[in-house]
Amino acid sequence: MKQTRLPNHLFSARLSRRQFVKGLALGGTMLSLAISPARLLAASGTSDGQTTLHGKHFKLNISPQTVNFTGSERMATAINGSVPAPILRWREGDTITLDVTNNLAEDSSIHWHGIILPAKMDGVPGISFAGIAPGATYRYQFEVNQSGTYWYHSHSDFQEQTGMYGAIVIDPIDPEPYSFYRDYVVMLSDWSDEDPSAIYSKLKKMSHYYNFNERTFGDLTKDIQEKGLSRTWAERSMWNRMRMSDRDLSDVTGYTYTFLMNGQTPAEGWTGLFKRGEKVRLRIINGSAMTFFDVRIPGLKMTVVAADGQDVQPVSIDEFRIGVAETYDVIVEPKDDSAYCIFAQAIDRSGYARGTLTPDASLKAEVPALDPLPILSHQDMGMAMSMGDMSEGNTMDHSSPDMGQMNDAPTMDHSQHQMADPMEGMSMLGKAGYGSEAPIVHAPTEFGPQVDMRAEDPQYRLNDPGVGLRNNGRKVLTYADLRNFYHTPDMREPEREIQLHLTGNMSRYMWSINGVKYADAEPLQFKYGERLRITFVNDTMMNHPMHLHGMWSDLETGDPHSIPRKHTVIVQPGSKLSYLVTADAKGGWAFHCHLLYHMLGMFRKVVVS
């Protein structure tokens, strides 16, 4: 077996007291004693309690910082003494210089998530640079050729989990195609008092360690009463044979996590002010390590105007799911002087983050109850719909009029007809914008103890809001709703296709692509200038947010003329999803699942040459 040293960003590290003292010696004195993040942020003097840095030249200092989110003091990894890190406000067309000083006792880095820039500025240790050594300063410098809402975070160790993340707002050169009066960043994240390496160790030993929603005897009794003994027995037997649970929604839950909004706990809540009739822009960023959030503002419609920083044709909704690393910009327009709750509940309903939009800081909004616990279905296992109904009482329509041939693309189980390389033999490319027509092919590497499931009948489900959001009585955003505000910039047909299977063994907590973990994988090779299609097949029962660095992911939603551009795409359980890539950025790039504890295995290096 090939021995490959993992890049620095994939190793876990624990900041001991001795290391902390060493870090202080490197960085000078500590910025403060133990204080709550609420006080830390409120000291900035901005209207919404967040520090914003403007300009073209920035000095960022990475240092240990004592925080208290839960009533207990813990050590965080802060930038300029703040968790979350300061908002960076840039302008399209400017050349930005960022001098980043590492005051930690171990290597660090910053990745500018979603920013199109030279490979050596991307900030991934082991791929684009060596990392920032303790006591060193690294200069990032690049021209800003885009606008919108993005974010930045560490790509070293588990530092992102311990507080090293912040928002980026890029003002456009040209006027935006929508108007608003107030502009707020809403950063969602998850915090644990546990050391991240301890969390990962527990997951390796018992993957459901943090899941307290597994079925009980009471659930069995209820199912027998509602479904009858025969059906209940059949369903339970199926799950038991597969050694899977229909409640595996999140690996890490509210049992250890406190969910934050702009660094504020649910007890405190973030506050944004408005005046009646004003249009308010909310730049919502999921900067968490492991948590998907379902976001709504009871009593207010939201108009989605941008996804992952890129303008989209406005769509009015009540709710949306935001995966780890995604961003959505929405505009709301309160018509009265009421307070409104910005409610972001975790996908597994184990907790929530919240904020308040209000005309008066003393006026608070009622917090809604958590929705019922979602239950995974046959569809989320990638089974044919004929094999059983869905647990949410839902029968999905896979023939949206906008999807065209996308939902008619042939799919089949080739488990008995394995190909040596799933990247070969992809002759059924299909038209740009509509997705793949190639058969589903499982490589030999996908068979063995490292893979415990293969989706039998994966479908494009772009019009599926996802488990827990189907038929909930609210208008929920789906990927099928997204249309680029502008014409698709590259209308070429794909020259070739790469099929990537997202694989794993949940009970052993092993994650991989095509059954091969990162340490044993060869890089993916892109040809400079080519137009290619990436097709994901999710052979697991978990959502995976897949992020390709350095290039846009042009999501195929059935309209080739208005393809939405994203930097992170959510591949639903048991489904497939395709996007087009213009390989216009030479060099080495990271390509990975953005769930922090999956990244060790579900990761590839991409080389464009």
N, C-alpha and C positions, 0 to 999 in steps of 0.2 A: 504493500500500500504506500502510495506517495505521501511523504511527510512534508507538510506545509505549515510554516509558522503563521498563526493567526495574526492579523494586524492588531495594533494596539487598541483600536476602538472596539474590539470584540472581547477583550479580557475584563473580568470583574476585578474590582479593587475595593478595599475597605480602608476608610480614613480613620486610623487609630488616633488616640490622643497624642502619641509621640509624633505621628506624621503631621497632625494638626499644628503642634508647636513648631515643627520644622517649617511648615507652610507659612506660619506667621513670621518666622525669621526671614523667609524669602521675601515676603510681601510687606514687611514693616509691621505696623500695629494693626490690631483688629479694628474694624470699622465701628463696632459697638458691642455692648454686652448683649445678653439674650433679650431680644425684643420681639414683639409680634410682627409678622409681616404687614399687618394692617397699619401699624404705626410707622413702619419703615416706608411704606408706599405713601401714606398720607403726608409724610414730611416733604414730598416733592413739590407741593403747592399747586399742582395742576388741578383742573376742574374735576377730573374723575379719579384723582388719587394715584396716577401713574406718572413715572418719570419718562419724559420724551426728550431724546437728543436729536438736534437738527444739525445740518451742515454737510460738509464734504470730508472732513477729517475727524475721526473718532478715536478716542483712547478708551479701551476696555480692559478692565483688570479682573482676572478670575481669581477668586479667593475663597477660603472657608468662611462661613457665616453662620452664627448661631441663630436659629429661628424657633418659633413656638406656635405650631398650628393646632396642637391637640391638648395643650396644658402641660406638655413635657418639652423640655429643651432638647433640640437635636441639631446636628451639624448639617448644613446645606452647602451646596456649591453655588456661589453667587457671582454675578457679574456687576461690578461697580457697587457691591454691597446690597444688591436688590434681588429678590425672588418674587415674581419673575424678573428677568433682566430688563433693563430699560428698553422702551420702544425706540427703534431707530427710524428716523424720518429722512428719506432720501428723495432726490428728484431725478426723474428720467432724463437721460442724456449727460448727467454729471459723472465725473470720475471720482469714485469713492476710495478713501484710504482709511483703513482700520488697523491701528496698532494694538495688538492683543498681547497683554502681559500675563504670564502664568505664575501666580503666587501659590500654587498648590505644591504638594510634595511629590506629585506624579505627573506624567505627561498629560496634556490636554489638547483641545482643538475646538474650532467653531466651524460648523457647516452652515452655509447660507441656503436654507431649504427653498427650492423652487427658483433660485436665481440662476439665470443663464450667464455663465462666465467661463474663463479659461480653466482647464483641468487643474492646474497647479494652485488655483485659488479656491478650490471646492471644499477643502478642509477635512478630508478623510484620511487619517493616518494609515500608512501601509499601501495606499492607492495613489493619492494625489500629492502627499507630502509626508514628512517623517513625524509630524506632530510638533507640539510646542513643549519643549523641555521645561522642567522646574526652573524658575528664575529667568527664563528667556522671554523675549518679545518677538512676535512674528508679525510682519506687515502684509496684510491683505490689500490688494489694490486692483480695481477693475472698473470698467465703464458700465453704467446701469442702462440697459437697453430694453427695459420693460417698466410697467407700472402696476400698482395693485397692492394686495395684502399678502404678505409672506411671513416667514419666521426664521429664527436661527437657534441652533442648539449645539451642544457638544456631540461629537462623534467618537468620544473616548470613554472606555470603561462603561460604567453605569451613571455617569455624571448628569446626563439628561434627567434621570429619575430623581436626582437629589437637588434639582432646582435650576439647572443651567439651560435655560430656554427663554426666548423673548420674541417680541413681534417686530416686523419690518413693515413700514408703510412707505410706498413709493408714489409720489405725486406725479401725474402725467404732464407731458408737455402740452398736449392738446386738451381742450375741455372734455370732461366726461359726458357720456350720453344720458346722464340722469342727474337730478338736482337733489340737494339735501342741505340742511342747515347745521346740524351737529354731527360729529364724527367720533365714534368711540371704538376702541379696540376691546374685544371680549376674548380674553385668553382662558381657555379651559385646560385644566391639568389635574394630575392625581399625585398625591403626596402620601408617603408612608414613613412612620417613625422607625420602621425596620431598615436595616442595612440592605441595599438591593442585592448584594451577593447572598445574603441569607434567604431572601425571597426566592432567588433562582435555585438555591440548594434545596429548599423545601419542594419546589415544583419538580425538580429532578427525582426526588424521592417519592413524592405523591402528587401527581399532577392536579388532583382536585382538592388539594390542601385548603384552599381559600374558598371553596364552593360549599356554602351551607344551604343550598337549595336542592340538593339531591332528593330523590323520591323517598317517601317514608311509608310506613304501614298505613297511615291515614290516607295517603294518596292512593294506595292500592285499593282500600275499601271504597273510596269515592269513585275510582275508575270502574270497579265492578258494578257499583250501583248505577252509574251512568251509561256504561257501554256493554255490560254483561260479562260473565266470566270468560267465555270463549274468546271474545275479541281482546279483552284485557290480557289474557294469557298469551295470545299470539303476539301482541305488541311488545309485551315485556320480554318474551322469549327472543324476539328479534334483536332487541337492544342488548340483551345479555350475551347472545351468541357473538355479537360484534364487539363486546366489551366496551360499549360506548354508552353515553348518557344523553338523553334529550334535553338536558339542562346545562350542558357545557357551553355556556355563552361567553364567559370571561375567565381567563386563567387566574387573574388577581382581582379581588373584589373589594367592596366596602368593608369587609372584615378587617383589612389592614389599611385600606386607602381612605384618605379624606379628600373629597373632590373640591377643587378650588376654581373660583372665577376671579381672574385678575389678582390672584394671591389671597383672596378672601375665602374663608370657610363658609359653609352653609349657615352657621350660627350668626355670622356677621353680615355676609352678603355684600356684593359690590353695588354701588349706586351710581346711576347716570341721570342727569337732570335734563328736562326738556320743558318747552312751553307749548301749550295747546296749539295744534295745527302745524307744528314744525315737522319737517321730515328729518328723521334721525337715521344715520347710517351706522350699522353695527358690523364691524369687521370681526367675524367669529373664527377663532383659530383653535384647533384641537392640538395643544402642545403636550398632551399626556404621554405617558410611556406605554400604557396598555389598555386604555379605556375608550370605547365608543360611546358617544353621547347622543341622545335624542332630544332635540332642542325645540321648544315652542314658547310662545308668549301668550298665555290665555287672554282672550279678549282683543288681540291684535293680529291682523293679517301681516305676514312678512312678504315682501317682494324681493326675490333673489335676483341680484344684478351682476354678481361675479362669482366664479368658482375657481379656487386655486389662483386668485389674482387676476384672472382673465374675464373680461366682460362677456356676459351671456344675455340672450334675449330675456327680458324680465318675465318672471313667472310668479304668480301669487300663490302662496301656500300657508298652511297652518303649522307645519312641523317639518323638520328634516333630521336625518341621521348624519352625523359628521364623524368620519373615521379618524383614527390617529393620523396626524400630519396634514389633514385636509384643511382648507379654509373656505368659508362662504361669506360673502358680503350681502347683507339684506338691508332694505329700507323699510322703516315703519313710520306711521303717521298717526299719533294719538289724537283723537278728536275731542277729548275732554280733559279734565284736570285730575283724572284718576291715576293711581299708581299701578304699574304692570310688572308682573314677575317674569323675568327671563329664567326659564326653568330648563335645566340640562340634566336629564336623568341618565344614569349609566344603563347600558344595554341590558344588563342582568338585573336591573332594578334594585341593586344593593345600596344605592345612595344617589345623591345628586349634588350638583353645584347650582348656585342661584345668584341672581342679581335683581335689582329693581330699577325700572325706568319710572321716574316720578317728577312732578312739577315742584315738589316740596321735599327736601331731604328728610323731614320728620315724618313723611307719609310713606308707609310701607305697604307692599302688596301681599295678599294672601298667597301662601305657597301651596300649589296643588298636591294632591296625594300622588304617590308613585303608581304607575300603571301596573296591571297584573304581571306576574312573572311570565316571560315568553317561554314557549315550549317548541323545541326544534321538531321538524316534521320530516316525512319521507322526502319532500322536495329539497330540504336542506341537507339531505344525505346524497343528493344527486340521483335518486331513484326515479323510475318512470312513474308518472302520475297515476297510471292505472293500478299501481301496486298498493295504493291506499290513499285515504283522504288526508288532508292537512290538519295538524293539531289545532290550528287557529280557526277551524271551520271555514276555510278559504279554498276556493278553487281558482288558481291563477289563470288569467287569459294570456296565453303566449303568442297572441296574434294581433298585437297593436297595429293599427293601420300605418303607423309611421315606421314600423320595423321592417316591412318588406320581406326580402328574402332572408333577413337575419334570423328570424325565428323558424324558418324552414330549412336552415342549414342541416345537413345530415350529421347525425351523431351515432356512434356505435361503440361497443365495448370490444377492444382489440386485445383483451388480456390473453387470448389464445393465439394471437398473431402478432407477436412482439417484433418490433423493428430495432435494429442495432442502435440507431440514433434517431430520436424523435424529431430532429431538425432536418432530416432528409426525407425525400418523397413527398413534400408538401406541394403538389402540383395544382391542387384545387384552391387557388388563392382567393377567388371571389372578388367582387368589386370593392373599391375603396369606399369606406363609410358604412358598409353593410356587414362586415365581419367575415369570418372564415367559413369556407365550405369544405375544408379538409377534414378527414376522419380523425377521431380521437385515437391516439396511439400511445400505448404504455410501453416504455422502454424496459429492458430486463432489470435495470437498476431499481425499478419501482416494485420489485417483488422480493420480499424478505422481511426480517423482523423490524427494519427501520420504517416500514410503511404498514399501517394497520387498516387502511381503507382506500378504495378507488371508486370514484363516482361512476355509476353504471350508465347514467343517462344525463350528463351535464347539459344544461341549456343556457342560452343567453336569457338573462332575467333582468334586463335594464329597466323594465317597468314594474319591477317588484320592489316595494319599499323595504322589505326585509322582515325577518322574524320579529314579532312584537309590535309591528306597525301596520300589518295587513288588516284592512277592514275595521279600523279603530274609530271610524266616524269623523276623522280629520283628513284634510287634504295634505298628503305627505309627498315631499319631493322625491323623485326617482331620477336616475341617470337619463332615462328616456325623455325627461323634461328639458334637459340641457341642450341649448343650441347656441353656437358661437354668435356673438353680436355682429361679427364681421365675417366676410367670406373666407372660406378655408384657404390658407396661404399656399399650401402645396397640394395640388389636385392630382398628382401622379398616382397611378395604380401601384400597389406594392409589388416589388420585384421578387420577394421571397417572404417566407413566414417561419417564425420560430415558435414552436409550441412548448410551453413551460408548464409542468405539472407542479402544483403546490402540494407538498406531501409531508407526512409526519406519522409518528406513533404517539398518540396522546398519552397513553398510560406510561410510556417511558419518557415522555416529554422530549421527543426528538423531532426536529424540524429540518426540512430539506427542500430542494427543488429537483424534480425528476428522481427522487429517492437518493440524491447525493448531497451530503452536507458540504458547506463552503470549503472546509479544510481539504477536501478531496476532489474539488471540482476544478475543471479547466475554465479559463475565461470565455465569455461569449464574444465572438468576433463580429463587429459591424464594419461594413465597407464605407469609407468616407463618401458622403453625398448620396448614398442609396436611400430609397424609401422602402421600409420593411414593416411587416406586421408582427406584433407580439400577441399571441393567443395564450391566455392563462386558462388552465383547467384546475379548479380547486377540488382536490381529492380529499379534503378534510371537512370537518363540520364546524369550522370556525371562519369568521370573516378575516381576510388578510389585506391590509393596506400596502400595496406594492408601489415602491418609489424608485423611479429611474432618475439618476442624477444627470445633470448637464444638458438634457434634451427634453423637448416637450413630448408628452404622451397624448396623441390625438385620438380621443375616445370615439369609437365607432358606434353611433346611436341610430343609424338608419337614414341620415341626411348628409350626403357627401359634400354638400355646399356649405354647411354650417357646423363643421365638426368642432365640438368643444375641446379646448386644450387644458390638460391637467398635468400636475406633477406627481400626484398620488391617486391611485385608483383602488377602489374597494372591490375585491373579488369575493362574492358571497359564497357561503357554504354549498358544496355540491354543484356549482355553476361554472360557466365559462364566460370569458370577457376578452375583447380584443381591442387593441389600439394600434395606430400607425405611428411610426417614428421616422423623422428625417435625420439621418446620422450626419449632422453638420458640425460636430464638435470633436476634434481629434483628441486622443489621449485616453487615459484610464479613468473609468467611472464606476461608482458603486451602484448596485441594483439589488434591492432587498425589501423584505417585509419590514414595515415600520413598527411592529410590535417589538418592544425592546428585548424581551426574553425569547423571541423567536429568531432574532437576527443572527444569533450565533451560527445557525444552520441554514436558514432560508435567505441566502445571500449569494450573489454572484458578482464577479468583476466583469465589466464590459470594456473592451478595447476597440476604439474606433481608429482605423488606419487606412 
